[in-house]
């Protein structure tokens, strides 16, 4: 959730915004989203590590293939 | 932008409203702005369609497209939103009420727009418009821009919304639920066949671009080790660091392109990497099998990251280059081939074949599979479907317009020399010059020097009969880009950059398409032998992958070795298949709209459905029944069969008995596929009409929507928040962190 803040210099905000967008676009921030979800919905259990999470994502993709457009 | 669907509403007392009310309506500034947009668009269309001087500047294409899109999005999409879709922002989306931190994740609309766009845009919008340029620029431009506003974006928007209301269900599942068993089964068979055809023809585009091109073969082959490296990096070195590995991959890709130029110049490099098209086709078939049975993290996922980066980067660069360079276009609005059916690039009359040649960019049925895939599970608010679904498709259309501009910015003589089949040009510079100058095109005077110097400039042995659209687009893109960055010295770099860029998407599509088709086949076989349902059962997975690869591989090899030119005869099938899928998607949508009892607005999905039904059915009928051999598969079949029976040993561009037999075989397969497609299309459309008729008669129909769950979060609907949305956002931002909704990205 690295959203651009308010009281920060412009260059820094642009850099943060760019980083935020690229991480979102590539899907890198999916892990942070997962952590956030776990913290809210299942505070009782230990969340997966980053590596475990991505292994799970790829295993899911193996089981549910999605087409790419032509 | 106003919205009458949902008044400002609160679901919980302690939370601010979750939906913005109607906007402030029209102000003088807004009226002036939209009048200016309309005026600029009108001027641009006048320049393109009516003034038609000796040349027309490419900037008018950009203005005509952008202004029409803005008006379509602001007005037509709003009508659809208000009367057909009727989104309700007080209702939670699947991403909110099914949130699981994995696939159901509410995602910022701007990020999701990028995701969705990267998933829908591939090689299709880059290839179709290039081939359609044989008719002149105006028919293609009109269809791309008008088609997207009234058909393509409508389909994407409605499928996305209805899939979202059904928990992100797939098109196949929706077809089964809404159209009944027969309609649903036809839709699934059609999807499977379409996967095979589309994979084969995309692969054929790559084969044609890489044949006899050591530079291209080397740089595209290097994408495999680069992807393997990225996969290993993400698996073991730095798991999940996708942005950094994408940047590393991008640098390596650039190195592979530059390295390809160096290696193609060496004697051993040229010898090792100059491959004929049949060898490359076998290479892709083997690659397709291996890539589809490997786990996704090895090749598919890293390749996806690379192509997302390349896609968005190149498209932005090309748009910027066209605006800065503003090339003058000397292609006529309507060419000599617009009124006939014997064009050298693809046969058939403007109606219906222009509308199947350009599928992606105007109306693409394949998008219905994406819009009912991951995107609906990531939407944060219902009203964002308009921005993501309708807006995303407008962006793809803009890509198609830019591809068209790039293709028509090259010399027409060169265009026809590159796109006429080897049967027509003989594959030689002299043959191409004689053929193109013999076409009698006004203003075209091709010389051998033009062909040899262009080939040299892009670092290729020859550019004659480099069919399939990709090389033509690459040449156009290289010409535009070199006048923007680098000058003539970088021409060959940009050319191979474009080839690599297209090959990257296509190889990903081949891999992913094989996987999807394999799962569909396993699911179908599971009805006979339940063991096949278990997709982790390796013998079943390998067998089904092999069957699907054999299916598209056979079509690919047929296209590569076809004496009549391959892509020319097969491309119409690709377009027909894609538009058939659009007809299925629109039929499902029509049935849903009828069941929601919004009869007054039924014409909104009915209009594109009627059009695409007429186009696919007419095109299929012509492919089946036309007596003109160049157009009708069976007419061609009969003429070659009769010639063989009469003891002839050559006919047209087939020089031997074996080649003639190949034509007889190929046309029989193509003709049979045409029959299957048209029958499936008719079945699905009838199934939809039956549902509509039952709804009109007032029959009580089952509602397949998920139950309503109240929303507890807020986000703006469009790209730019309205004043009221900004105010609401401030209220939400003021909440303590633990009460803020979780937003993934």
Interface residues (C-beta under 8 A of the other chain):
Chain A: X1 X19 X20 X21 X22 X23 X24 X25 X26 X27 X28 X29 X30 X31 X32 X33 X34 X35 X36 X37 X38 X40 X41 X50 X51 X53 X54 X55 X56 X57 X58 X59 X60 X61 X62 X63 X65 X66 X67 X68 X69 X70
Chain B: X99 X100 X101 X102 X103 X105 X107 X108 X110 X111 X114 X115 X118 X119 X120 X121 X122 X123 X124 X195 X198 X202 X234 X235 X239 X240 X241 X242 X243 X246 X295 X296 X297 X300 X301 X304 X305 X308 X309 X312 X359 X360 X364 X366 X367 X369 X370 X373 X374 X505 X508 X509 X512 X513 X515 X516 X518 X519 X535 X536 X574 X578 X742 X743 X744 X745
